[in-house]
Amino acid sequence: MENAGVGWIAAIIIGGIAGWLAEMFMKSNMGVIANILLGIVGAIIANAILGLFGITLPGWLGYLVAGFIGACILIALGRAIRR
């Protein structure tokens, strides 16, 4: 099963990078596993939201961008819930 034209191993690697970039951008402090999960789940969420507007981000670069956007959203939501 592939997501956005990206295999699972690539999704883990790209998700980790996207999560790490979001962590740096949002000045958050999380571990490697959390970064990977944030990046992958963030990409799924961002692709779903962008899909509602008819926007598709194909390939690994699109997955990275969507993962970054989604991870930033998840970090912001997590902060809002904790407050």
C-alpha positions in Angstrom: 0.0 0.0 0.0 1.4 3.3 -1.0 0.5 6.8 0.1 0.8 9.7 -2.4 3.1 7.7 -4.6 5.5 7.1 -1.8 6.4 3.7 -0.4 6.3 2.9 3.3 10.0 3.0 3.9 10.2 6.4 2.0 7.2 7.6 4.0 9.0 6.8 7.3 12.1 8.6 6.1 10.3 11.6 4.6 7.9 11.7 7.6 10.8 11.9 9.9 12.3 14.7 8.0 9.0 16.6 7.8 8.4 16.1 11.5 12.0 17.2 12.4 11.5 20.3 10.2 8.2 21.1 11.9 9.8 20.6 15.3 12.5 23.1 14.4 10.0 25.6 12.9 7.6 25.3 15.8 10.4 25.3 18.4 9.1 22.0 19.9 11.2 19.4 21.6 10.3 15.8 20.6 12.1 12.6 19.9 12.8 10.8 16.6 9.8 8.5 16.9 7.4 11.4 17.6 8.9 13.3 14.6 8.3 10.3 12.3 4.7 9.9 13.5 4.0 13.6 13.3 5.4 13.7 9.8 3.4 10.7 8.5 0.1 11.5 10.3 0.6 15.2 9.4 1.0 14.3 5.7 -2.2 12.2 5.8 -4.1 15.0 7.5 -2.7 17.8 5.3 -3.3 15.7 2.1 -6.9 15.2 3.2 -7.5 18.9 3.9 -5.8 20.0 0.7 -7.8 17.4 -1.2 -11.0 19.1 0.0 -9.8 22.2 -1.9 -8.8 20.2 -5.0 -5.1 20.6 -4.3 -2.8 17.5 -4.7 0.9 17.4 -3.9 2.3 14.4 -5.8 5.5 12.5 -5.1 8.0 12.6 -2.3 8.4 16.4 -2.4 4.6 16.8 -2.0 4.6 14.3 0.8 7.4 16.3 2.5 5.5 19.6 2.2 2.2 18.0 3.3 4.0 16.3 6.2 5.5 19.6 7.3 2.2 21.4 7.1 0.3 18.7 8.9 3.0 18.2 11.6 2.9 22.0 12.3 -0.9 21.8 12.6 -0.6 18.8 15.0 2.0 20.5 17.2 -0.2 23.7 17.4 -3.3 21.6 18.3 -1.3 19.7 20.9 -0.2 23.0 22.5 -3.7 24.4 22.4 -5.1 21.3 24.1 -2.5 21.3 26.8 -3.2 24.9 27.7 
